[in-house]
Amino acid sequence: MEKNDNLRKQQKLTNQLNNLLEVSANSLLCGPSCQREKNLKTLQQKYLDAQTAVQTAPLHLEDSKKQYITLKDGEAAYNRMRLEELEKEADGLISKIKQTFEEQIKHTIVLVRYLDTELINSQNTEELLEDVTATDLFLGEKIKDKMSQVVTNDRKSYYETQELDRLNMWSSIFTTIYFILLIVLTFEIAFSDTLGLPVKFIILLVLYFYPFVINSVVLLLYKVIAAVGKSIYFFFPKNAYTDI
C-alpha cells in the first residue's frame, strides 16, 4: 500500500516536472511578442466560439425542449404546444403591425391636414398678392397723377408768381408816379388862390389816404352790391319746375 502511494507521488511529480519543462521550452522558443500573438489568437477563438454558442443556443434549446416534450408527452403534445407558441408569436406580430399601421394612419392624417392648411395659406397668399399688386398699380397711377398735378401746380405757381411780380412791379411804378403827381398837385393846391384853406386840407387829406383805403372801400362796395343783388333776385318770381 505504501509502495503504491510512493509510485503515485512519483508519477505526479514526474508529470509536474514534464509540464514545467514544456512551459520552459515554449518560453525559450517563443518570446514575449510570440506569446502575445498566441494569447490573442486563443482569446479570439474563444470569442468566436462564444458568438457561435449564442447564435446556436436557441436552436439547441428548441431541440432539447422538443426531445424532452416528445419523450414525456408524445409528439402530438409537442406539436400542440409549438402551434400555440407560433399563434402567440403571430398574434404579437399582428398587434405590432396593427399598431404601426394605426400610427402611420394618424401621421398621414396630420400630414394631410398640414397640406390642406398650406394649400389654404398658399391660396390666401396668392389672393393677397393679387390685391397688393392691384393696389400697387392703383397707387402708382395715383402717384403719377399727383406728380403730374404737382408739376402742373408748380408751373401755375411759377407763372402766377411771375404775374404777381409783374403786377407788384407795375403797382410800385404807378404808386411812385401817383405820389410824385400828388406832391406836384400838393404844391398846386397849396399855392392856389381859388380854393379855400379847408377845401385844400380836405382834398389833400383824401388824396393822401386814397392808396391806403381804396382796397377796403372797393371790397366793402363789392359786398354791398352783392347783398343788394341777392335781395333783388329774391323778390323776382322763380320757375318752380327747373328740375323737370
WORA-V637632 format. One record per backbone hydrogen bond with DSSP energy under -0.5 kcal/mol. CO is the residue of the C=O (numbers start at 1). NH is the residue of the N-H. Records with the same first field share a line. If there is no record, write none. Layout:
# WORA-V637632
CO=NH / NH
This chain:
# WORA-V637632
1=5
2=6
3=7
4=8
5=9
6=10
7=11
8=12
9=13
10=14
11=15
12=16
13=17
14=18
15=19
16=20
17=21
18=22
19=23
20=24
21=25
22=26
23=27
24=28
25=29
26=30
31=35
32=36
33=37
34=38
35=39
36=40
37=41
38=42
39=43
40=44
41=45
42=46
43=47
44=48
45=49
46=50
47=51
48=52
49=53
50=54
51=55
52=56
53=57
54=58
56=60
57=61
58=62
59=63
60=64
61=65
62=66
63=67
64=68
65=69
66=70
67=71
68=72
69=73 / 74
70=74
74=78
75=79
76=80
77=81
78=82
79=83
80=84
81=85
82=86
83=87
84=88
85=89
86=90
87=91
88=92
89=93
90=94
91=95
92=96
93=97
94=98
95=99
96=100
97=101
98=102
99=103
100=104
101=105
102=106
103=107
104=108
105=109
106=110
107=111
108=112
109=113
110=114
111=115
112=116
113=117
114=118
115=119
116=120
117=121
118=122
119=123
120=124
121=125
122=126
123=127
124=128
125=129
126=130
127=131
128=132
129=133
130=134
131=135
132=136
133=137
134=138
135=139
136=140
137=141
138=142
139=143
140=144
141=145
142=146
143=147
144=148
145=149
146=150
147=151
148=152
149=153
150=154
151=155
152=156
153=157
154=158
155=159
156=160
157=161
158=162
159=163
160=164
161=165
162=166
163=167
164=168
165=169
166=170
167=171
168=172
169=173
170=174
171=175
172=176
173=177
174=178
175=179
176=180
177=181
178=182
179=183
180=184
181=185
182=186
183=187
184=188
185=189
186=190
187=191
189=192
196=200
197=201
198=202
199=203
200=204
201=205
202=206
203=207
204=208
205=209
206=210
209=212 / 213
210=214
213=217
214=218
215=219
216=220
217=221
218=222
219=223
220=224
221=225
222=226
223=227
224=228
225=229
226=230
227=231
228=232
229=233
230=234
231=235
232=235 / 236
233=236
238=240
239=242
241=244
